[in-house]
Amino acid sequence: MNQIRSISAEQLLERMNEAHFLPEQIIDVREPQEWDYYHIEATRLIPMNTIPHRLGELEDDKPIYIVCAHGVRSLAVCRYLQEQGYGNLFNVEGGMAAIALLQGFQYD
C-alpha cells in the first residue's frame, strides 16, 4: 500500500540543501494570499481545492512533499493523493509556520 510519511521542517530544509529531490516535487497547498505572505522559492503553489483538477502535474514516480500553513491541509491532500494511487508522499509537519520559524520569520 502507498504510504504517507511525516517529515519535519528541519528535515525538509536539510534535504533541499542536499538536493535529494527535485524542487517541483514540493507542493504548497495554501491559498495564493498565504503564498504571497510567505513561501520558500523551491515550492510550487497548487491550492488544495485545485488538486483534483491538477493531478496531471504531479509525477508519481518521485517523492512528493506536501506543505501548508501548519500541516493539517497537507495531510488531507496526502490522504487524497494516496486514494488516487500516489505513493512516496511526505506531509511536512508544522508546515510553513515551522519552516518560517527555522528561517527567522514569525509566520503567525
Secondary structure, DSSP 8 states (H G I E B T S, - for coil): ---EEEE-HHHHHHHHHHT-S-GGGEEE-S-HHHHHHS--TT-EE--GGGGGG-GGGS-TTS-EEEE-SSSHHHHHHHHHHHHTT--SEEEETTHHHHHHHHTT----
